[in-house]
């Protein structure tokens, strides 16, 4: 087992994500909602997205995603995002988030 310890003088020149905050969790959920609408709004004309049981800690978040069409349940699944401990840069982190969101939406319905 490896133990990763950070020091103020570890000379790390990459990007370490900040701990999750309510604003960042809302940003992720909005990104998820937009991706769902982009993918499924043609197939379902009265699409509604609901998030339930939103939980987050310093280093991960999860929420139940529920899709309705005309008040009829279409799909329900749990979305979870846990970032890596460090990235090459902020763009690498954003790409990881985008990939996670895309893969989840792909398998949702």
HUMO-V478289 format. One line per field, one symbol per residue. burial: # if it has 16 or more other ideal C-beta (glycine too) atoms within 10 Angstrom, else .. A space follows every 50 residues. Layout:
# HUMO-V478289
burial = ???
This chain:
# HUMO-V478289
burial = ..............#.#..#....#..##..##.##...#...#..#... .....#....###.#.###....#....#.#.#...#.....#..##..# #..##..#.
